[in-house]
Amino acid sequence: MAMSAYPDGMAAIGEMYRVLHPLGRLVLIDVNHPVKPTLAGRLIAWGWRAAGDVFRDMGGLLESTGFTSETSEIGGYGTVHLYVAEKSGT
């Protein structure tokens, strides 16, 4: 749950892509907005942001660096997301 604290998310993901073995997987857990926000989810997201966390389009970041990725909401009323990304074989 550190991606929300990196000042340059694109640079961080780019470096992860660079050092990952071809066909390797990257697994990240971080905060983001719920896909279908409930009142509890909106309040929790507000709390994360108030604490200084930055919500990023992680799927977009991962795909823009060359990963294929899947996202799942795993907790916090939709505010905690699991990202599984795979580097291409080339």
PyMOL commands that set and color helices and strands:
alter all, ss='L'
color gray80, all
select helices_A, chain A and resi 3-5+9-19+39-50+58-64+76-78
alter helices_A, ss='H'
color red, helices_A
select strands_A, chain A and resi 25-31+68-75+80-86
alter strands_A, ss='S'
color yellow, strands_A
deselect
rebuild
show_as cartoon
